[in-house]
Amino acid sequence: MSATYRSLGRAAPIVGGLAVAVYAGKLNIRNDEAPPPLAKAVAAARPTTLFGTAAPFTPICWGTNEYLTLSPDPTVRSLKRPTPMATLGATPLHDLVVHEKYGAAIDARGDVWMWGKGYDPSGEIDRSLRGKKLRKLAAGPGKLFGLSKGGRLYVVSADRSFQKGLAKKRGYWTKLTTRDPIVDFVELQASEKFGWGEKWESIAVGTHHLLAVTNKGRTFSLPLSPSGNTHRQLGTKQMIPDEYTESPEKALEHGPPLPPESDPRFATTLTQIPALAGIKIDQVAASDRSSFVRTDEGRVLGFGANDYGQIGLGSNSTVSTVPTPVEIVLAKGYPAGTSLWCTNVTAGSATTMFTVERATTNGPKVYELLSCGNGQSGSLGTGSTSSACYVPTRIRALSGIQEYSEKLQAPIGLNIHKVSISASPNTHVFAVLDTISEADAKGLKDGLFGRDVMVWGGNFEYQLGTGKKSASAVPQHMPSLIPHAIDELVAQTPEAESSPMPLTRLQLHTAKADTYDMLGKLIKRGVKTEETVLAGYNCSVLYNKIVS
C-alpha cells in the first residue's frame, strides 16, 4: 500500500473479539484528497446523539445537574444525552474539573472560573482566582487547589462568599506590579525547604487529603479536614486538628470561622512522607481515603483505606487500613516470573486502575489495564459487580490489544493513553486508547484519525451518555458526538449500519484554535489543543484541552 494511503483498520483496534478490520479494512482513505461531497451529505442526514447544536470547541456534558454543575437552569435535573455546555463558551481550556457541588476551569490566561450551587446558590459562572498562571486543578469537596506554570501551589475555598468576603486589600505598588487575584487565597508551602530548582510537579486530592510531588521526586501530604488521616492516608502519624488550630488572634484576623472542609487555612503546610524519603516518585494518585505513588522504576506503593481492596495487596491482605506505604505486587494474577512495569495509576472513590507494560520474549510489548476495589457500579470493567476486589485484575477488553504498524511491518501493542475515574460512589470510568501512535501527521490534521474512547461503570445519573440508567460492567464505545472527517467518510459505507460496533464511534482529535475567556474576550490565536473526556462527579464532560 502506498504511503499516501491509510486503512481505517489501522486506527481501529480489535477490542473484545470484534473483527473491526473486517468492516474498516474495506475503506481506504487517501490523505492528500478532500473528503468526497457524498460523504458529507450522508453524514449530515445521519442521526446524532448530541442534543442541540454546538459551536466548535464548546464543551459537551451529560449526567446529573442537581447542583447546577452542568447548566445554570434549575429546572434541568439531569442531562440524559450529551448537551453543549454553553456557559463555558466555545474555547479550549487548560484544565476542567467537576466535583459534586461545583465546577471549575482554567482559561488560556491561567485564570480560574467557577460555577455550581456549591460555589454560588445561583449556579452562575464567575471569575475566581486570577493572575497566577495556573495549569492544573484538583477539586476537593469544599476546596479547590491549583498548580501554576511555575510550580507554585494555591488553594481557595469552593464557596464564593468566602472567596470574596475574605479577599485582602492590596497596596499601591502591588496593584501596579501584579494582577489583582480578586479573591481570598493561600499559597501552600512545604514543611522542608526546597532544594535549588525544586518545585511542585503534580497534585492529587481525595475526599479529605491532598498528595503532592516535586520535580525532584519528593512526596508530601496535607489534611483538608479533621478526617484527613482517619485511615493513615497521609502516610504520617499526624494528629488532627490540634496541630493546625489557629490562635484566637489569627482567627479574628482572618474573619469569621469557616468549616474546616471549606477553610483554605485549616492546614497550609505540606509534610514530607517519611517512608518515601529517598525514593524518587514520578506520580501521585488519591481516591476517597486511599493514596498511591508510582516510582521512576515503574513500581507502585499504596496506603490508607483498603476496605474494598482498593490498595490491591491481594486476597491474603484484607486489612481495612494500610498505615504505611506498601508495594503493590501487580503480577499476582500472572504466571510466576512475569515482570510488569506500571506507567500510570488512577484512583477515584474506592476504585483503582493500573496501566502496565509487559515485555514478551518473542513479540511486541503488551499494554494492559488492571483494576481493583469496589465494583458494585461495574467500575472494575471486568464484568464483575463485586463489592470488593483485592487482587489487581486484567480488564480483558482493554488488555493485550494490538494494531498493525506499516513502518515496522509487524503488529505492535496498543497503549492506554489516559484513564479518568469519577470520585462519586456511583463510579464510572473512561479509558482513552492511543490509536494515533501510528497515524500520519496529515491524517491527524485532517481529522481522519483520533483516540478511541471506552466507558463503563455506574449510570444512575446518565453519566455514560447512553440516555438510559442501566450500568455497564464492561467497557463499551460511545457514538460520535462531534463530526470529524472520519465520520463523514464512513457514513457512506453500507457497513456503517450493520457493524456490531459503531464505526462512527467517539474518537478524540487534535486541532488548533483561538482561545477566549468566559466573557468572550480573545486571549490567544492558534493554540494547539486535544479533545479530552472527563469522568466528573456523576457526570461527564468532553472538552478541548490546551496542550501547548
N, C-alpha and C positions, 0 to 999 in steps of 0.2 A: 504493500500500500504506500502511496506517495506520502511524503512528509506533510503535504498541504491538506491531507485528508485525516479525519479522525472519526472513529466509530463511536456511537453512543455507548457501546458496551464497555469502553474503557473508563467511562465516568460513572458507570452503574455497577457496583459490586454485586456478587451473588450473595444474598442475605437470606438466611433461614431456608436454604434449599431452593429458592425461587430462581429459575433459569432466566435471569434478566437478559443475558446475551441472546437468547432465542428471539426475544422481541426487539431489543435495542440494536442488535447487530445488523438488522436489515436496513438500517438507515445510516447513510454516510453523510457527513457534513463537510462541505468544502469551506474552509475558514476564510478564503480570500473572496468569497462571493456574499452578496447580501441575501438575507432570507427571502424565499420566494413569496410573492404577494399572496398566493393562495393560502399559505400557512397563516398569515396574519388574519385573513378573513375567517378562516375556520376557527382560529383561536378566539377571535372576538365573539363568535357565536356559541362557544362552549360555556357552560355554567361555571361560576366561580364560588369558592367557599367564603370569599371576603364579603362582609356585609357593608354596602356602601362603597363609595369611590374614595381613593386616597391619592394625594399628590405624591410624586416621587420623594422618597426618603422620609415619609411620615411614619412614625412608629405604629405598629398594629398590635392590638391587645385582645385578650379574651379571658373569661373567668369571672371571679366574684368582684362586685363593685360595692360591697357592703359598707366600706369606709371611704368611698369615692376615690379610690386609688387609680381607677381606670377612666372614669368620667365624672365631671362635677355635677351631673344630673342626678338628683336624689331619687328620682322615680325609676332609675335603672338599677335593679338589684343585682343583675349579673348579665354578662355578655356571652351568650351561648355560642356565637360564631365570631371569628376574627373580625375586628372592627377598627377602623382608623382611630388613633389616639390624637385627636385634633388639638388638644390643649398644648401639646409639646411642639406643634408646628412641623414643617417639612424640612428637617435639618438633622444631620448626623450629630452624635454626642460622644463625649469621651467615655462616659460610663452612665449606667442607669440601674437603679435598684428599686424594688417594690416590696416593702415589708407589709405586715398585716394591716396597719392603720395609716401608713403614709408612703409616699414615693419620693424619689429624689433623682436628679440627673445633673451632669456636668456639661456645660456648653463648651464650645470650641475655645473660649477665652479662659476657661478654667474656673468659672463661677458656678455655684450650686443653685439649683432651683428646686423647690419642694412643693408638695401638694398632698391632698387627702385629709380626712377628718382628724387624724392624729396630729396633723400639722396645724390645721385651722378648721373650725366647725363647718365652714362653707365648702371646704374641699378645694377651693380655688388655688391655682398655682401662683407663686410669688418668688422673687429672688431671695436667696438666703445668703450664706457666706460667699463673699467675693474678694477678688484681689489676691488670692493665694495660689493661683495656677494649679488647681487640683487636677488629678488624673484618674484616681480610683476612689470608689466609695465602698463602705461596709456598713450595713444597717443593723442596729440592734432595736429592741422593742421601743425604747424611748430616747435613744441617742444615735446620731449619725456621725460616722468617722470618715475623714477624708485624707488621702495621701497625696502630697503635692509633687510636682515635677522635680523639685529639688530634694525630695526625700524627707519632707517635714510632715508631721502627723498632727491633725487637728480634730477637735470634737465639738459638736454643737448639740443642744437639746433638740429633739424632734418636734417640740411644741413651739409654735410661732410666738405665742405670748411671752414665753420665757426668753426666746431669742431677742425679740425686740425690746422687751421691758428691761432687760439687764444689760443692754448694749452700753459700752463705756463711751464717754465723751472724749474726743481726740483733740490733741493740742494743735496749735497753729502750724508748726513745722511738720508734724506728722501728716496733716492734711495736704501739705504741698508736695510731700515726697512719696506718699503711698495712697493707694485706692482705699476708700472707706469700706471696711468689711461689713458695715451696716447692721451687724447682729453680734450678740454676745458669743464668744468662742473661747476655747482653751487650746493652747499648743501643748501636746503631751511630751514628756521628757523621759529619758531612761534613768534608772537608778545608778547606773555606772557611766562614767564619761566615755563618749565615743572616741575611737581612735581617729587618726588622720584620714580624712576622706570617707569615714563611715557615715551611713545614713540609713533611714528606714527604706526597706526594699518592697515589702508586701505585708498585708494585714489580713486577718480573718476574724469574724465575730460570731460567737454563739449567742445563746439567749442572755447569759449573764457574764460573759467573759470575752476578752479580746486577746489574740495572739499576734505578735509582730516579729518579723525577722529583718535583720540588717543586711546590707550588701556584703558584709564580711562573714555572714552565716551565723551570727549570734541571735538567739531566740529569747523573747521577752513575753510576759503576760500581764494582764491588768483585769481586776474585777470591775464589773459595771454596776453591781448592786450588792447588798448583803448576801445574796445567794451565789456570788461569783466563784466560790470554791467549795460548794457543797459536796462535790464528787471528786475533789482534787484536780479539777480540770485546768487549774493554773499551773500545775506541775511544781507547786511550792507548798509549804505548810503555813501560809499566811492565814491569820485570823482576821475575820471581817465582822463588823465595820470599825472596831475600836481604833485600828491603826490609821483610819482615814477620816475620823471625826474631826471637823474643824473646830477651832477655838471659837468662843462666843463672839469675839471681836471680828474675826474673819467672816463669820456667818452673817453678822449685821452689815458688814461692808459689802457683801455680795447680794444683799436684799433678802426677801422672804425665803424660807427654806423650800427646797424643791424635793419631790420624791426622788430617792436615790436612783431609780431606774431612768429618770429624766435629767438628773443633775450632772452637767459636764464636769463639775468639780468634786464629785464624790470620790474619785481617785484619779490622779493626774500623773503619777509616776509609775512607769512600767518596770517590773522586776525581772532580771535575767533568771531563766530556769536553770537551777544549779546542776541538775542531772544531765543537761545538754551542753554544759560548758566544755569547750574543746572539740565539740562535734560540729562540723560545718553543715548547716541546714540550708537547703535550697527553697523549700516551700513549707508553708503552714496552712492548716485547714481546721475549721471548727464547726461542730454541729451543736445541737441543743446544749448538752452538758459534757461533751467529749472534745478531745484535742488530738491533732495529728501533726507530725512533722516528717518531711522527706529529706533524706541526706543527699549529698552530692554523689554518693555511691549507689543511689537507687534503692536504699533501704527505707522502711517506714517504721516509725515508733508511734504508739498511741497511749493515751492516759485519760482518766476521767470516767464518766458513766459507761457501764458495759451491760446494763440490764437487758438489752435486746441483742447483745452480741455485736454491737456496732464497732467495738475495737477490733474484732476479728482475731482473737487469740486462739480459737479452736474450741471444739466441743468439750475438751477437758479443762478449760479455763472459763467457767461460767460465773465468776465472781461479778457482783454488781458494780464494783468500783475498782479501778486500776489506779493506785495512788501515785505511782511514778512512771515515767516513760519506759515502755517495754517494747522491744522489737516485735513486729508482726511478721510471722513466717507465712508469706503469701503462697508458698509452694506446697502447703499442706494437702491441697486437693489434687496434686500432681504425682506422677510416679517418682520414686526415690531418685535423687540425683538431678532433678530438674532445677535449673537456675533461672530466676526471674529478676528483671530489673524494672523497678517502678518508675514511671515517667510522670505520673500525676496522681494526686489523691484529692478527692472531692467529697465533702460531707454536708449533710443537711438533715435537720430533725434528728432521727435516730437511724439514718441510713448512710452507709459509706461505700464509695466506689474507688477502685484502684485500677488505673490504666497501667498495664505491664507489657514488657517486651521480653519475648522468649526466643533464645537462639536455638536453631536446629542444626543437626550435623550435616545434612545433605541439601537442605533447602533454604529459602529466604527467612529472614526474621519474621516471627509471628507476633502480632499485637492482639492483646486480649483485654477484656473488661471484666473485673471481678466485683462482687457486691456482698455485703453482709449487713446485719442489723434487722430492724423492724420492716417486715414486708407485707403487713396487713393490707396496705393500699395497693399492693402489686409493685411497689417501687424497687424491689430487688431485680426485676426484669428476667427472672429465671423461670417464670411460670408459677412460682410458689407464692402463696399469700400467708406464709408462716409469720407469727408474731415475733419470732427470734431466729436468727441465723448466725451462728458463732464462727463458722468457717467461711472465709472469702471464697465465693463460688463463681465459676465462669458463667457469664451471660452468653449462651451459645450463639444467639443471633448476631452478636457483635464481636465475636472472638474468632480468630483464625481466618478472617476474610482476606481474599487475595484479589488483585487486579493484574492485568497483563501490561507489562512495560514494553513498548516498542523500541525504546532506547536500548534496553538490555536483552530484548527478545526472549523474555522469560517472565513468569509470574512473580510478583512481589507482594509483601504483606501490606494490608491497608490499615493505617494507623487511626486512632481516635483523636480527633483534633481538640475537642472540648467536651466537658460534661458539666451540666448545670442541674443542681438538686434544690428543690424547694425547701424552705425552712418550716413549712407547715406540717403538722402531724398527718394530714391527708396528702402525703408526699407524692409529687410527680417529678419526672426526670426527663431531661433532654440530653441526647448524645449526638455530637456532630462528627461525621466521618470525614477523613481527609481525602476526599475523592478528587482533589485537584492537583495532587502531588506530581502526576504525570501529564497534566494538561499543558498545552502550548500557550504562550503568552497572548497571542491574538485571539484564540478561542475564549480565554478568560475575559479579555477586554470586551469582546462582543457579547458576553453573557451566555455563551454556549455551555459552559461548564461551571458547576458550583459544588459546594459540600452538601452531602446528603444529611438530612435530619431525621432522627428516630426519637419517638416519645413513648412514654409508658408511665403507669402508676395511677394515683388517685385521680378521680374525675368528678367528684361530688359537686364541684363548683364549675364544671365545664372547662377545666383548665387544660384538657387535652385537645380542645379545639374541634371535637367531633360533632358538637351540637347535642350530644347525649350525655347522660350521667354515668354510664357504665364504665368501670375502670378497666385497665388493661395490664395484665401481669407479664406481658412480653412486649418487646419493642415493636413499634409499627410506624409506617411512614405517614406523613401528613400531606394532604393535597397542596399544590402550589398556591401561594397567597398573592404573590406579586408577579405579573407577567414578565418573562425574560425571553430572549431569543430562542432558547432551547424549547420552551413551551410552545412557541409558535410553530416550530419545525415538527415536533412530534404530534401536534394536534391533527395534522392532516393524514396521519398513518392509520390504516384500518385496525392495527393492533392496539391503538390508544383506548378503544372502548372495551376490548376483550381481555386485556392483560390482567393477570391476577394481582399485580402491584401497580400503583399509579405511575405511569410514565411521566406525567406532569406533576410529579411529587415536589414537595418543598425542598429547594436547594438554596444555599446561601452563597451570594455572589459578591464580588468586589466591584468598586466603581470610584469615580471622583465626583465630588460635589461641593457646592458652595455651602458655607455654614452660617447660621444666624443664631441670635439669642431668642428667647421665648417671646420677645416683643416684636420680632421681625427685623431687627437691625442686623445688617450684614457684618460678619466678623472676618471671614477669610474665604477666598475662592480657591477652587481646585484642590480640595483636601482629599487624600486617599482614605477610603472607608471600606468596611466589610460588613455584610449583614450578620447580625448576632441574635441568637434566641436566648431568652432568659426565663428560667423557672422561678417566678415570683411566689409570693405567699398566696396560695390558692388561685393563682392567675398566671398568665404567660404574656410575654411581650417580645415582638420581633422589631429590632431597630437597627439603624446603621451606626456602627462604632468607628470612631476616628482611629486610624492606625498609623498616622504619620504626623 
